[in-house]
Amino acid sequence: HVQLVESGGGSVQAGGSLRLSCVASGIPDSSNCMAWFRQIPGKERERVASIRKNGLTYHADSTKDRFRISRDSAKNTVDLQMDSLKPEDTGTYYCAASVGRQCREDTDFGYWGQGTQVTVS
């Protein structure tokens, strides 16, 4: 039974920081990547960042100077450090894991958490 549980969301003033955490369980060994996505009202879901088992990361252009993804494979956790937050970062943030080795496409991610709300004012 795959489970991804996010935590760390909340409300913060512009310029502040939040650290999101995701604890994964039951993820098959074939899953190579974990990622953070976000759903901002009125916009399409966006991959914010992803990280492979070998540590290779991807960060979206919109956040790469402010957000940083990290992974602790021993603890099966993936974190997203978010600094210099802006009101436009407000949305629901989701942790996801790839089904297999591929993680180039968003559709490669088949396991999802319930999401955590981030509000920046």
Solvent accessible surface area in square Angstrom, and as a share of the most:
residue,aa,sasa,rsa
1,H,193,0.86
2,V,42,0.24
3,Q,91,0.41
4,L,9,0.04
5,V,78,0.45
6,E,21,0.10
7,S,61,0.39
8,G,36,0.34
9,G,30,0.29
10,G,30,0.28
11,S,96,0.62
12,V,31,0.18
13,Q,140,0.62
14,A,58,0.45
15,G,56,0.54
16,G,21,0.20
17,S,58,0.37
18,L,32,0.16
19,R,115,0.42
20,L,0,0.00
21,S,35,0.22
22,C,0,0.00
23,V,79,0.46
24,A,6,0.05
25,S,52,0.34
26,G,48,0.46
27,I,43,0.22
28,P,50,0.31
29,D,133,0.69
30,S,63,0.41
31,S,1,0.01
32,N,14,0.07
33,C,0,0.00
34,M,6,0.03
35,A,0,0.00
36,W,0,0.00
37,F,0,0.00
38,R,13,0.05
39,Q,65,0.29
40,I,21,0.11
41,P,108,0.68
42,G,89,0.86
43,K,126,0.53
44,E,154,0.69
45,R,106,0.39
46,E,51,0.23
47,R,26,0.10
48,V,0,0.00
49,A,0,0.00
50,S,7,0.04
51,I,11,0.06
52,R,72,0.26
53,K,101,0.43
54,N,121,0.62
55,G,41,0.40
56,L,112,0.56
57,T,57,0.33
58,Y,105,0.40
59,H,21,0.09
60,A,5,0.04
61,D,117,0.61
62,S,64,0.41
63,T,1,0.01
64,K,92,0.39
65,D,132,0.68
66,R,34,0.13
67,F,2,0.01
68,R,130,0.48
69,I,6,0.03
70,S,45,0.29
71,R,58,0.21
72,D,54,0.28
73,S,69,0.44
74,A,100,0.78
75,K,144,0.61
76,N,80,0.41
77,T,27,0.16
78,V,0,0.00
79,D,26,0.14
80,L,0,0.00
81,Q,47,0.21
82,M,0,0.00
83,D,55,0.29
84,S,58,0.37
85,L,2,0.01
86,K,84,0.36
87,P,69,0.44
88,E,104,0.47
89,D,0,0.00
90,T,34,0.20
91,G,2,0.02
92,T,34,0.20
93,Y,0,0.00
94,Y,56,0.21
95,C,0,0.00
96,A,0,0.00
97,A,0,0.00
98,S,0,0.00
99,V,79,0.45
100,G,23,0.22
101,R,170,0.62
102,Q,123,0.55
103,C,5,0.03
104,R,188,0.69
105,E,99,0.44
106,D,52,0.27
107,T,123,0.71
108,D,35,0.18
109,F,7,0.03
110,G,41,0.40
111,Y,51,0.19
112,W,77,0.27
113,G,7,0.07
114,Q,163,0.72
115,G,23,0.22
116,T,19,0.11
117,Q,89,0.40
118,V,0,0.00
119,T,49,0.28
120,V,7,0.04
121,S,94,0.61
